[in-house]
Amino acid sequence: MRQLFPDAVDPVDPADVYADLPETDGRPAVRLNMISTVDGATTVGGVSGGLGGPGDKHVYAVLRSLADVVLVAAGTFRAERYGPSKTPIAVVTRTAQLDWQSRFFTDPDARPIVLTVEAAPPENLAHAAEVADVIVAGEVDVDLARALTELAGRGQANVLAEGGPTLNAQLANAGLLDELCLTFSPKLAAGDAKRILNGSPLDPPTELSLQSVLEDDSFLFVRYRVAR
Ligand SMILES: NC(=O)c1ccc[n+]([C@@H]2O[C@H](COP(=O)([O-])OP(=O)(O)OC[C@H]3O[C@@H](n4cnc5c(N)ncnc54)[C@H](OP(=O)(O)O)[C@@H]3O)[C@@H](O)[C@H]2O)c1
């Protein structure tokens, strides 16, 4: 892997590049990691797995290792079949209807977190409480700012968001995104796969500034900070 920007460095260790976490004056810092084809598709056949490669897996692991907690929405959790991870993972869900028999819950490396709402069915909340730390942060929708504050209160202030696009758009609309780590997979997909943000338009669009660009095997790893 080599760095193209800000300076040419070849080879480069992504652990050095991404150690530069966003600074947020004490607010929880949210870094979003996504992969898309060059034409903006975030899935092929309903999952992102076909888009990745060895370099991408490496960056993904580095980003997780630098985070206190991973934030993922239930749609992605289900589609991508999340498994155990050394970095604690918080799943955002209204229904609190997750596969409690999956290894993610039965054989965890770190205790899972379920971020949910008062309106979730009580029997689902009871299941969740047996296998996870449950944080209720809202009535009908998880209030993402409140959820991040709750996580920071547990010492988990460096947050790595892993999608999906529906959650990403809410984070952006709430002004909670600090950094975007985007992998361009060297493919074209067309079709109707979601873009990296799927939701209400950002008006005005959020301004970004380029932090770094890495390249490996025709994959591009771009990193942008949200301009404040
Ligand atoms: N290319 C990539 O990097 C990448 C990354 C991630 C995901 N993906 C793909 O994206 C797709 C999933 O994304 P998606 O946009 O359809 O769904 P998503 O954002 O992953 O999940 C939506 C679900 O999350 C929960 N949720 C979202 N916002 C919430 C809120 N404010 N409060 C409470 N719960 C909330 C709800 O779960 P409940 O239904 O449980 O209530 C909702 O149905 C999958 O195909 C996945 O493979 C791609």
The ligand as a MOL file (V3000), in Angstrom:
LIG
                    3D

  0  0  0     0  0            999 V3000
M  V30 BEGIN CTAB
M  V30 COUNTS 48 52 0 0 0
M  V30 BEGIN ATOM
M  V30 1 N -20.4870 -0.7620 1.2970 0
M  V30 2 C -20.4290 -0.6020 2.5870 0
M  V30 3 O -19.4140 -0.1120 3.1070 0
M  V30 4 C -21.6150 -0.9750 3.4320 0
M  V30 5 C -21.5550 -0.7220 4.7990 0
M  V30 6 C -22.6670 -1.0370 5.5710 0
M  V30 7 C -23.7820 -1.5950 4.9810 0
M  V30 8 N -23.7850 -1.8420 3.6680 0 CHG=1
M  V30 9 C -24.9980 -2.4320 3.0480 0
M  V30 10 O -26.0820 -1.5580 3.2960 0
M  V30 11 C -27.2860 -2.3110 3.4610 0
M  V30 12 C -27.9480 -1.9340 4.7620 0
M  V30 13 O -28.1020 -0.5520 4.8510 0
M  V30 14 P -29.5460 0.1200 5.0110 0
M  V30 15 O -29.3600 1.5810 4.7870 0
M  V30 16 O -30.5350 -0.6270 4.1920 0 CHG=-1
M  V30 17 O -29.9160 -0.1890 6.5160 0
M  V30 18 P -29.0960 0.1200 7.8570 0
M  V30 19 O -28.8590 1.5810 8.0110 0
M  V30 20 O -27.9400 -0.7760 7.9740 0
M  V30 21 O -30.1620 -0.3960 8.9250 0
M  V30 22 C -31.4560 0.1420 9.0290 0
M  V30 23 C -32.0410 -0.3820 10.3110 0
M  V30 24 O -31.2950 0.1530 11.4070 0
M  V30 25 C -32.1540 0.4950 12.4670 0
M  V30 26 N -32.1510 1.9440 12.5990 0
M  V30 27 C -31.6710 2.8780 11.7190 0
M  V30 28 N -31.7990 4.0930 12.2360 0
M  V30 29 C -32.3600 3.9560 13.4590 0
M  V30 30 C -32.7280 4.8640 14.4910 0
M  V30 31 N -32.5340 6.1940 14.3980 0
M  V30 32 N -33.2810 4.3530 15.6020 0
M  V30 33 C -33.4570 3.0230 15.7440 0
M  V30 34 N -33.1240 2.1110 14.8090 0
M  V30 35 C -32.5870 2.5910 13.6870 0
M  V30 36 C -33.5160 -0.0710 12.0930 0
M  V30 37 O -33.4370 -1.4190 12.5510 0
M  V30 38 P -34.6660 -2.3510 12.9850 0
M  V30 39 O -35.2570 -2.7950 11.6980 0
M  V30 40 O -34.0660 -3.4660 13.7630 0
M  V30 41 O -35.5710 -1.5120 13.8000 0
M  V30 42 C -33.4780 0.0250 10.5830 0
M  V30 43 O -34.3850 -0.8640 9.9660 0
M  V30 44 C -26.9040 -3.7580 3.4080 0
M  V30 45 O -27.1730 -4.2410 2.1190 0
M  V30 46 C -25.4050 -3.7400 3.6640 0
M  V30 47 O -24.7730 -4.8290 3.0340 0
M  V30 48 C -22.7360 -1.5360 2.8590 0
M  V30 END ATOM
M  V30 BEGIN BOND
M  V30 1 1 1 2
M  V30 2 2 2 3
M  V30 3 1 2 4
M  V30 4 1 4 5
M  V30 5 2 4 48
M  V30 6 2 5 6
M  V30 7 1 6 7
M  V30 8 2 7 8
M  V30 9 1 8 9
M  V30 10 1 8 48
M  V30 11 1 9 10
M  V30 12 1 9 46
M  V30 13 1 10 11
M  V30 14 1 11 12
M  V30 15 1 11 44
M  V30 16 1 12 13
M  V30 17 1 13 14
M  V30 18 2 14 15
M  V30 19 1 14 16
M  V30 20 1 14 17
M  V30 21 1 17 18
M  V30 22 2 18 19
M  V30 23 1 18 20
M  V30 24 1 18 21
M  V30 25 1 21 22
M  V30 26 1 22 23
M  V30 27 1 23 24
M  V30 28 1 23 42
M  V30 29 1 24 25
M  V30 30 1 25 26
M  V30 31 1 25 36
M  V30 32 1 26 27
M  V30 33 1 26 35
M  V30 34 2 27 28
M  V30 35 1 28 29
M  V30 36 1 29 30
M  V30 37 2 29 35
M  V30 38 1 30 31
M  V30 39 2 30 32
M  V30 40 1 32 33
M  V30 41 2 33 34
M  V30 42 1 34 35
M  V30 43 1 36 37
M  V30 44 1 36 42
M  V30 45 1 37 38
M  V30 46 2 38 39
M  V30 47 1 38 40
M  V30 48 1 38 41
M  V30 49 1 42 43
M  V30 50 1 44 45
M  V30 51 1 44 46
M  V30 52 1 46 47
M  V30 END BOND
M  V30 END CTAB
M  END
